[in-house]
Amino acid sequence: ECFRSYQTDDSSWRDHSDFLMNNPRYAFLFNLDPSDYKAWATGLKSAGYATDRRYADRLIQTIERYHLEQYTDKVVAMGKGQPQRDFATMLDRKIEADRRARGIQPT
């Protein structure tokens, strides 16, 4: 629906999360298991997130090719028992820890 540019990757991810969480069209997704990337990919497609007929399949292939599910699994594990509002803080900590592990200076 809109295209934007961001100063940092983190601000892009946060805005994208806010977009999904605050749009009624995607509300049903938050009833899914957060680690079920296949259900999320299919749900995003069915909600009209992308016009590509193969969007869900391509997203799943990308997640599996680069093992991106590991990041969701780690954040979900960190968040057990945490209030939802702390999720962004946990994600920020995870991003910074990953950057340090790769030798990237904090932003």
Salt bridges, closest charged atoms under 4 A:
GLU1 OE2 - ARG25 NH1 2.97
ASP10 OD1 - ARG99 NH2 3.30
ASP15 OD2 - ARG4 NH1 2.48
ASP52 OD2 - ARG58 NH1 3.08
GLU64 OE2 - LYS38 NZ 3.69
ASP92 OD2 - ARG14 NH2 2.45
GLU96 OE2 - ARG99 NH1 3.75
ASP98 OD1 - LYS94 NZ 2.35
